[in-house]
Amino acid sequence: MKKVDKILVATCIILLLQVSASTLAGAKDEYPDKPIRFIVGLVAGSLTDISARAIAKVSSKYLEKPIVVINMPGGAQVIAYNELANSPADGHAIALYPTSFRYLGVHMLEKIPFDVNKLKPFLAYADFRQMLFVRADSPYANWKELVAYGRENPGSIKFGHSARGTVMHLQGVCFFRNAGVQATDVPFKGNIEVISAVLGGHITGGICDYSGIKEQIRARQLKAVVVFLERRHEDLPEVPTSQEIGFGDLSVISPMFSICIHRDTPIERVRKIHDALRRTIEDPECITALNEMGLKSRYIPAEVVEKHILSAERICVPILKELNLLKE
């Protein structure tokens, strides 16, 4: 081969390599190259759904493609998570993942049609903030009076919650047990029914997230007597936490609003969606929207989410077993 030909061949090879490298680099930068599905396992209009839509809206500032909320209710959210577990691990599908699914749901469901470990939380954006409440004109002005009455009248206090085996149920069981009160739990189909039962005088009190009762509290129809938080609620500074009155830190089993992705998603894509959503969560528009819902908006990294799940699991599983709610 002539020297000129060798030079031409070498030049062509170099150009081809440069084009290939450029193409590969461009391919990495293309994600996301289509809308990202944000799968929500609850109906449209629920608090979980509305919070997801707030995240999706603000995320348009930080991602090249939109995040689109897809509601897939049913099966205790298993339908939604099964969809993510069986979707391509390309980062174009994520799911809203209340952490209680990991430390309660998987231990209570008879059959889960997918590998739970395929769902990897990569951040969380808010906390549920549960509290025990009574009707505003209740004869029990505070937790001391409620507990005193319960101790003197075993079985007379009835507290409502959205279902057996939920965080609200377990927090109520633990609170009254720690307080030395024999109370009766009354399950309902959701928070709206619990609130109606309390307002109607059918039960003594109820347990649900602040977001569900904040309007009734502001209207002086309901009042909180104790909060299951690390510290007092900023809107209710007069209401103590369960820990500070000596009945245990029950905030450790309150769920987080986490977001998960398929575990096999390339790390660079996980990193990109994580960084974009972190900026979304820290955006003032998003903070305002979530806080107006009654949530406590904050960026929570994956390692904190995982630690929370493990800690809550150690507490909840023995209680589920004791209450005969644990799946064998």
C-alpha positions, 0 to 999 in steps of 0.5 A: 500500500502506498504511503498516501493510501495509508494516510488516507485510511488512517485519517478515515479510521480516526474520523469514524472513531470521532463520529462514533464517540460523538454519537455515543456521547449524544446518546447519553445526553438524549435521556429523557427522549420521551415523556416520563411516566409517573405511575400513581397507584391511587385514584385521581384527586387523592392527596397522593395524586395531587402531590405527584401532579405538583411535582410533575408540573414544576419538573418541566423547569428542569427536564427536557421532556414532561413528566406525565402522571398515570393513575393505576389504582387497585390491588393495594397499589400492586397494579401500579408497582407491577407495571413499573417492575415490568417496564423497560429499565430505561428511566422513562417510568417512575412511581410514587412509592409511600414507604409504608408499602415496604414495611407494611404492605409487603408483609400483609398481602397474600400474593405479590406478582413481582420482585419487590426489590426491583423497585428502588427509591431514589429520593422522597419529597415529603412526610405524612404527619399523622395526629390523633384528633377529636371533635372540637366540642369534645369534653376532652380538652387535651390529651391528659383528659382523654387519657384519664377518661380512658384509664377510668373507663376501659374500652370506652374510647373508640378511635377510627382509622382508614383500615387495619394494618395501616400506619394510623391503626398501628400508631393508635394501638401503640399510643393507647397501649403506651398510655395504659388505655384499653381502647377500641379501634374502628376501621373505616374505608378512608379518612373521609369516613373517619372524619365524618364519624368523629364529627357525628359523635359515633367515635371518640376520635380518629387518626389521620394525616394533617392534610386531611383535617386541616380545614376542619381544624381551622374551622374549629370543628376538630381539634388535635390532642397529640401529634405523631411527629418528631417535633410539634407541628408549626400550625399547632404549637400547643399540641404535644408530640407523643414522645414528649408526653412519654408515650413513644416516638411514633413518628418513626413509622409515619410514611414518606412520599418517596419515588422509585425507579426500576433498579436496573436503570443505568446509573447515569439516568438515575442520577439525572432524574434524581438531580432534576427532581431534587431541584424540583422539590427545592423549587419555591413553587413546589414547596408552596404547593405541597405545604398548602396541601398540608404536607411537610415538603423537603428533599430526602435522599435515598439513603435516608429513605432506606434507613427509614424503611428498615427502622419502621419495619423492625417496629411494625412487623412484630405488631402485625404478627401480634394482631394476626395481620402478618402474611404467613 
